[in-house]
């Protein structure tokens, strides 16, 4: 072997040995530092946390600065979704309001006490959990004792995992005001399949809200149509409403901007019904009846849509308790620049108070029918499911719907582990000979 060949062989062996040593050193350092392989997520309190005890409220919450609280008896809960079982390390970015505060974090009965000492925001380690199941996880934060908790402000829960393929779902930022919409929770809808011909005049449906599925800030919309909506709400601990609204053809969120020739005109209302205007989601005419409807009971809804042939259409809605066989007039509105029969028949379920977006709600939609201009009823035996941008963008995954024998159902919020695919079609079985029996001549007007 020549001297040059020996030199080349030595150089090659040295390079290979050096590379092997470097690889060994890197692997060794990685094995000594598990966090070097970890993935990390910053979960903003402003879009993913709730005051869950002793009562639900938005006191102390801000759109971009998290939440502050100083009552040791209050619990603030943060929610996030894991796509697979995993152990996670938790930290918090927080500061004190006055003096150092002792806090306890609880997740699936695992308890982690820690102390926040600085008045400027710092990242404080909470601890590492045992393996959590796939689905939504809930971290409860509470002052450890009345003497050791003096108030804190928290902006982010920091989650780390050694599973680099782990995916965690949560509301990531406030683009599009998503902290507000995300905390409200996803809205879900049913679009009923109706005959294309003949023309339709009436929409009929029934709603039963199961017991304990009626949290504050819920709208159970029964009869939706292209120009408005009609259903029942939970407005406060002591007040519930039947709500019927019709949009103006003039597009604006401020009802004061509607020209006179495009305003919704009230033609009549039932006893005790309030008439007014609404805005912020389009604008138009609104009516509501304060009515103590109850979960566990079934209520019926009837909406009439009649064009007058002069470029105007009249919308009238009635409401009643099925067991009492009653019909109450809610209101009748005339919409200008509109010449249409019933179109776009649908229902939806909505949470409209962010403070209660962590509470589950459900409604059963049964006996859905339409009636044509010739007086024939048609059962709505199929419905297609959809969800708003909160669910469609995977900011929240707690939404579903389906059919059970003779009714459909919608379910949302509550951070349950079930997600329905938008566009899914459900089918229900109408009860034999179950078209609504209504004497239209006796309806109050």
KASULCOR-V281411 format. One line per field, one symbol per residue. phi: phi as a letter, one per 30 degrees, with the letter a starting at -180 (. if undefined). A space follows every 50 residues. Layout:
BEGIN
phi = ???
END
This chain:
BEGIN
phi = .dedddddddddddddddddddddddddddddbdddcdcbbccdddcbcb dcadbcacdidbdbcibbabcdddcccccaccdaeacbccbbcabdcbbe bcbbcbbhiccbdabcccdcebccdclcdddcddjdcbcccaddaddccb jbbbcbcccbbdddcdcccaddacdihdedddddjdcbbbcddbddbddc cbcbabbbcedicbdeicccdcccbdclaaabbccadbbbbccbbbdddd daccdddddedbddcdcladdidccabbbibiblcbbacdbddbdiccbc bbbcbbdcicibbccbbbbadedchcbcdcabbccdhbbacdbidababb cccedcdccdbabccbhdbbbddcjccbdddbbcdbbdddddcidbbcaa albbhcbcbbbaiihdcbbcddjdccbccddehceecbcddcddb
END
